[in-house]
């Protein structure tokens, strides 16, 4: 009979959950006791300008932001995701757009 491989231990974070993200990185994130996810957990974000702009917004408000940023097609593509994942994806798309815009300025 073959031996089973031992499972790697989960990295515990200050949020008392298992995470694949190392503790130093998790320490940089901001948790908000006032804003809860659908499951009742505290909302977590990286506390940058984009995260602060999206924090606490309902899906309808996020959709308006996506339209304003011309990311509405991508927003519609994220329909299968939960609200937190959609907020995260929108934030990542906004950051990528800002980085690309900055690179275009540097190239000019």
PyMOL commands that set and color helices and strands:
alter all, ss='L'
color gray80, all
select helices_A, chain A and resi 23-27+49-54+59-68+72-77+83-107
alter helices_A, ss='H'
color red, helices_A
select strands_A, chain A and resi 11-12+18-19+30-36+42-45
alter strands_A, ss='S'
color yellow, strands_A
deselect
rebuild
show_as cartoon
